[in-house]
């Protein structure tokens, strides 16, 4: 049986490949989203949407903007945590914050975040002696933080409110609750795995020592705060009536975000919006669309403009100074100092 499975795996990798599957899946998601958007919005009056935008309280918009700022502030700790995990303790928080904010802001809007965000990170971190392998490790650990946060929020949220996910996946409450419990079981298994012994993945210069149990909990908290800030921003911009509880909105928001992420469309454009419109069917379409447009302005366009401006000013300044990146030609040895040691000595910087 094992030989048969290996033969199937070899056939799949040789003649199909995960890249082709991912490409087809992206096309299916985008195509479905565009179809949904057309059916739901082709009769929408733009003037009504514009009026709905103006009707949203400026206080709510300001609070949403603060939550967005909180989300991006949390994103800066993705990079700081990743740097400490791979042993790059000489990189100060301000540089991690710069790389984190600009890479995510630009990556979110251009798409293919791993590559676009990685390129921005490399340009910044290469000035401090990091090479492409180091940046790849940072992207991996930051991505792990993102997924651990998502699994935690979705697992808890779907288990408590399975009908929230049902608005998107069209599955029954029992099936969705089983999915939520399954996610929590996987998360618990991973935590048990890293709690019991030091864990390392990869080979040669690509090895990464995974955070141990206590620091993995910190990693999960970072991911949760990021998602909660973003969901709270969206919560402030959806219509007040009919009332929807925050947990339900958070489950819908995270699920829609993951669908947008899977589509590889810039900012999940179209996919995220279609999922939100389908799941939040009880709201007036014009009012909900107004909230989605304001969310895109606050979460995507404004940070993107700030990030491009910051990067542009930095490049001009570096050019005038004649500074060039310190590019290492050979991969440096991977992590030699576990993150738990670093956190014990760095207290407030651990977040």
C-alpha positions as CSV (number, residue, x, y, z in Angstrom):
1,X,0.0,0.0,0.0
2,X,2.8,2.4,0.9
3,X,4.5,1.7,-2.5
4,X,1.3,2.5,-4.3
5,X,1.0,5.8,-2.4
6,X,4.6,6.7,-3.2
7,X,4.0,5.9,-6.9
8,X,0.9,8.1,-7.0
9,X,2.8,10.9,-5.3
10,X,5.6,10.6,-7.9
11,X,3.1,10.6,-10.7
12,X,1.3,13.7,-9.3
13,X,4.6,15.6,-8.8
14,X,5.9,14.8,-12.2
15,X,2.8,15.3,-14.4
16,X,0.5,17.6,-12.4
17,X,2.4,19.4,-9.6
18,X,1.1,21.6,-6.7
19,X,1.9,24.7,-8.6
20,X,-0.6,23.8,-11.4
21,X,-3.2,22.9,-8.8
22,X,-2.7,26.2,-7.0
23,X,-3.0,28.1,-10.3
24,X,-6.2,26.4,-11.3
25,X,-7.6,26.9,-7.7
26,X,-6.8,30.6,-7.9
27,X,-8.6,30.9,-11.3
28,X,-11.6,29.0,-9.9
29,X,-11.8,31.2,-6.8
30,X,-11.4,34.4,-8.8
31,X,-13.9,33.3,-11.5
32,X,-16.5,32.4,-8.8
33,X,-16.0,35.7,-7.0
34,X,-16.4,37.7,-10.1
35,X,-19.6,35.9,-11.0
36,X,-21.0,36.4,-7.5
37,X,-20.1,40.1,-7.6
38,X,-21.7,40.6,-11.0
39,X,-24.9,38.9,-9.9
40,X,-25.1,40.9,-6.6
41,X,-24.0,44.3,-7.7
42,X,-24.9,44.8,-11.4
43,X,-28.0,46.6,-10.4
44,X,-26.4,48.7,-7.7
45,X,-26.8,52.4,-7.9
46,X,-23.4,54.1,-7.5
47,X,-25.1,57.2,-6.1
48,X,-26.7,55.1,-3.3
49,X,-23.4,53.6,-2.4
50,X,-21.8,57.1,-2.3
51,X,-24.6,58.3,-0.1
52,X,-24.1,55.2,2.2
53,X,-20.4,56.1,2.4
54,X,-21.2,59.6,3.6
55,X,-23.8,58.2,6.1
56,X,-21.1,56.3,8.0
57,X,-20.2,58.2,11.2
58,X,-16.8,59.8,11.1
59,X,-16.3,58.6,14.6
60,X,-16.7,55.0,13.5
61,X,-14.3,55.6,10.6
62,X,-11.7,57.2,13.0
63,X,-12.1,54.2,15.4
64,X,-11.7,51.8,12.5
65,X,-8.6,53.6,11.4
66,X,-7.1,53.2,14.9
67,X,-7.8,49.5,14.8
68,X,-6.1,49.3,11.4
69,X,-3.1,51.1,12.9
70,X,-3.2,48.6,15.7
71,X,-3.2,45.7,13.2
72,X,-0.2,47.1,11.3
73,X,1.6,47.8,14.6
74,X,1.1,44.1,15.5
75,X,2.5,43.1,12.1
76,X,5.8,44.7,13.0
77,X,6.2,42.0,15.7
78,X,5.9,39.3,13.1
79,X,9.3,40.3,11.8
80,X,10.8,41.0,15.2
81,X,9.7,37.5,16.4
82,X,11.0,35.9,13.2
83,X,14.4,37.7,13.6
84,X,14.7,36.5,17.2
85,X,13.7,33.0,16.2
86,X,16.5,32.7,13.6
87,X,19.0,34.3,16.0
88,X,19.4,37.7,14.3
89,X,19.4,39.6,17.6
90,X,21.5,42.5,16.2
91,X,18.5,43.8,14.2
92,X,16.7,46.5,16.2
93,X,13.0,46.8,16.5
94,X,12.8,50.0,14.4
95,X,14.3,48.0,11.4
96,X,12.0,45.1,12.0
97,X,9.1,47.5,12.1
98,X,10.2,49.2,8.9
99,X,10.5,45.9,7.1
100,X,7.3,44.5,8.5
101,X,5.1,47.5,7.7
102,X,6.5,48.1,4.2
103,X,6.6,44.5,3.1
104,X,3.1,43.7,4.2
105,X,1.6,47.0,2.9
106,X,3.2,46.6,-0.5
107,X,2.7,42.8,-0.6
108,X,-1.0,43.0,0.3
109,X,-1.6,45.4,-2.6
110,X,0.6,44.0,-5.3
111,X,-0.2,40.3,-4.6
112,X,2.1,37.3,-4.4
113,X,3.0,38.5,-0.9
114,X,5.8,35.9,-0.4
115,X,7.8,37.3,-3.3
116,X,6.9,41.0,-3.2
117,X,7.1,41.2,0.5
118,X,10.3,39.1,0.5
119,X,11.9,41.5,-2.0
120,X,11.1,44.5,0.2
121,X,12.5,42.6,3.3
122,X,15.7,41.7,1.4
123,X,16.4,45.3,0.4
124,X,16.1,46.4,4.0
125,X,17.7,43.5,5.8
126,X,20.6,43.1,3.4
127,X,21.9,46.5,4.8
128,X,22.4,44.6,8.1
129,X,24.2,41.6,6.7
130,X,21.3,39.2,6.1
131,X,21.2,37.2,2.9
132,X,18.4,35.6,0.8
133,X,18.4,32.5,3.0
134,X,17.9,34.6,6.1
135,X,15.0,36.5,4.5
136,X,13.4,33.2,3.4
137,X,13.5,32.0,7.0
138,X,12.0,35.3,8.2
139,X,9.2,34.9,5.7
140,X,8.6,31.3,6.8
141,X,8.4,32.2,10.5
142,X,6.2,35.2,9.9
143,X,4.0,33.0,7.7
144,X,3.8,30.4,10.5
145,X,2.7,33.2,12.9
146,X,0.0,34.2,10.5
147,X,-1.3,30.6,10.1
148,X,-1.2,29.8,13.8
149,X,-3.3,32.9,14.5
150,X,-5.8,32.0,11.8
151,X,-6.1,28.4,12.9
152,X,-6.7,29.6,16.5
153,X,-9.3,32.2,15.6
154,X,-11.1,30.0,13.2
155,X,-11.0,26.9,15.4
156,X,-12.5,28.8,18.4
157,X,-14.9,30.9,16.3
158,X,-16.3,28.1,14.2
159,X,-16.7,25.8,17.2
160,X,-18.7,28.5,19.1
161,X,-20.6,29.9,16.0
162,X,-20.6,27.2,13.3
163,X,-23.4,28.9,11.4
164,X,-21.0,31.9,10.7
165,X,-18.8,29.7,8.6
166,X,-21.8,28.1,7.0
167,X,-22.7,31.5,5.5
168,X,-19.7,31.1,3.2
169,X,-19.0,27.3,2.9
170,X,-22.7,26.4,2.8
171,X,-22.1,23.5,5.2
172,X,-24.3,22.5,8.1
173,X,-23.6,23.6,11.7
174,X,-22.6,20.1,12.7
175,X,-20.0,19.8,9.9
176,X,-18.6,23.2,10.6
177,X,-18.3,22.6,14.3
178,X,-16.4,19.4,13.5
179,X,-14.1,21.4,11.3
180,X,-13.6,23.9,14.1
181,X,-12.8,21.1,16.6
182,X,-10.5,19.5,14.1
183,X,-8.5,22.8,13.7
184,X,-8.2,23.0,17.5
185,X,-7.0,19.4,17.7
186,X,-4.3,20.1,15.0
187,X,-3.3,23.2,16.9
188,X,-3.1,21.3,20.2
189,X,-1.0,18.6,18.5
190,X,1.4,21.1,17.2
191,X,1.7,22.8,20.6
192,X,2.4,19.4,22.2
193,X,5.0,18.6,19.6
194,X,7.0,21.8,20.2
195,X,6.5,21.6,24.0
196,X,8.1,18.2,24.3
197,X,11.4,18.8,22.7
198,X,13.4,21.3,20.5
199,X,12.2,21.0,16.9
200,X,14.1,21.8,13.7
201,X,12.9,21.7,10.1
202,X,14.8,22.0,6.9
203,X,18.3,20.9,5.8
204,X,21.7,22.4,5.8
205,X,21.7,26.2,5.7
206,X,17.9,26.2,5.4
207,X,17.3,24.7,8.8
208,X,15.1,26.7,11.3
209,X,14.7,25.9,14.9
210,X,11.0,26.3,15.6
211,X,10.0,28.3,18.7
212,X,9.5,26.2,21.8
213,X,6.2,25.7,23.5
214,X,6.0,28.9,25.6
215,X,7.2,31.1,22.7
216,X,4.8,29.4,20.3
217,X,2.0,30.6,22.6
218,X,3.4,34.1,22.2
219,X,3.5,33.6,18.5
220,X,-0.2,32.6,18.5
221,X,-1.0,35.7,20.6
222,X,0.7,38.0,18.0
223,X,-1.4,36.4,15.2
224,X,-4.6,36.6,17.2
225,X,-4.1,40.3,18.0
226,X,-3.4,41.1,14.3
227,X,-6.6,39.4,13.2
228,X,-8.7,40.8,16.0
229,X,-7.6,44.4,15.2
230,X,-8.5,43.9,11.5
231,X,-11.8,42.3,12.3
232,X,-12.7,45.1,14.8
233,X,-11.9,47.7,12.0
234,X,-14.4,45.9,9.7
235,X,-16.9,45.6,12.6
236,X,-16.9,49.4,13.0
237,X,-17.7,49.9,9.3
238,X,-20.5,47.4,8.7
239,X,-24.1,48.7,9.2
240,X,-25.4,48.9,12.7
241,X,-28.6,47.1,11.8
242,X,-29.4,44.3,11.8
243,X,-27.1,43.6,14.8
244,X,-24.4,40.9,14.4
245,X,-22.1,39.7,17.2
246,X,-18.4,40.3,16.9
247,X,-17.4,36.5,17.0
248,X,-19.6,35.8,14.0
249,X,-18.2,38.8,12.1
250,X,-14.6,37.7,13.0
251,X,-15.2,34.2,11.6
252,X,-16.7,35.6,8.4
253,X,-13.9,38.1,8.1
254,X,-11.1,35.7,8.6
255,X,-12.6,33.1,6.2
256,X,-13.1,35.8,3.5
257,X,-9.5,37.0,4.1
258,X,-8.2,33.4,3.6
259,X,-10.2,33.0,0.4
260,X,-8.6,36.2,-0.9
261,X,-5.2,35.0,0.2
262,X,-5.8,31.7,-1.7
263,X,-6.8,33.5,-4.8
264,X,-3.4,35.4,-4.9
265,X,-5.4,38.4,-6.2
266,X,-3.9,41.8,-5.0
267,X,-5.5,42.5,-1.6
268,X,-7.9,39.6,-2.3
269,X,-9.7,42.1,-4.6
270,X,-13.1,40.9,-5.6
271,X,-12.7,37.6,-3.7
272,X,-12.7,39.0,-0.2
273,X,-15.6,41.4,-1.1
274,X,-17.7,38.7,-2.7
275,X,-17.3,36.4,0.3
276,X,-18.3,39.2,2.7
277,X,-21.3,40.2,0.6
278,X,-22.5,36.5,0.4
279,X,-22.0,35.9,4.1
280,X,-23.5,39.1,5.3
281,X,-26.6,38.8,3.1
282,X,-28.8,40.3,5.8
283,X,-27.3,43.8,5.4
284,X,-28.4,46.4,2.8
285,X,-26.0,45.8,-0.1
286,X,-25.3,49.5,-0.7
287,X,-24.5,50.1,3.0
288,X,-22.3,47.0,3.3
289,X,-20.4,47.9,0.0
290,X,-19.8,51.3,1.4
291,X,-18.2,49.7,4.5
292,X,-16.1,47.4,2.4
293,X,-14.8,50.3,0.3
294,X,-13.9,52.3,3.4
295,X,-12.1,49.3,4.8
296,X,-10.1,48.9,1.6
297,X,-9.2,52.6,1.8
298,X,-8.0,52.3,5.4
299,X,-6.4,48.9,5.3
300,X,-4.9,48.7,1.8
301,X,-4.6,52.0,0.0
302,X,-3.5,54.4,2.8
303,X,-0.8,52.0,4.2
304,X,0.3,51.2,0.6
305,X,0.8,54.9,-0.1
306,X,2.7,55.4,3.2
307,X,4.9,52.4,2.5
308,X,5.8,53.4,-1.0
309,X,6.5,56.9,0.2
310,X,8.7,55.6,3.1
311,X,10.6,53.3,0.8
312,X,11.0,56.0,-1.8
313,X,12.4,58.5,0.7
314,X,14.7,55.8,2.1
315,X,16.1,54.9,-1.3
316,X,16.8,58.5,-2.2
317,X,18.5,59.1,1.2
318,X,20.6,55.9,0.7
319,X,21.5,57.0,-2.8
320,X,22.6,60.4,-1.7
321,X,24.7,58.8,1.1
322,X,26.1,56.3,-1.4
323,X,25.2,53.4,0.9
324,X,24.9,49.9,-0.6
325,X,23.4,46.7,0.8
326,X,25.9,44.4,2.7
327,X,25.1,41.4,0.6
328,X,26.5,38.1,1.8
329,X,27.5,35.6,-0.9
330,X,27.4,32.5,1.3
331,X,24.6,31.5,3.6
332,X,25.3,32.1,7.2
333,X,25.0,29.3,9.8
334,X,21.4,29.0,10.9
335,X,20.0,29.7,14.4
336,X,22.4,28.9,17.2
337,X,20.6,30.7,20.0
338,X,17.0,29.6,20.7
339,X,14.4,32.2,21.0
340,X,13.6,31.3,24.5
341,X,17.0,32.5,25.6
342,X,16.6,35.7,23.7
343,X,13.3,36.4,25.2
344,X,14.5,35.8,28.7
345,X,17.1,38.5,28.2
346,X,15.0,41.0,26.3
347,X,11.8,41.3,28.2
348,X,9.8,44.1,26.6
349,X,11.3,43.5,23.2
350,X,10.0,40.0,23.0
351,X,6.7,41.0,21.6
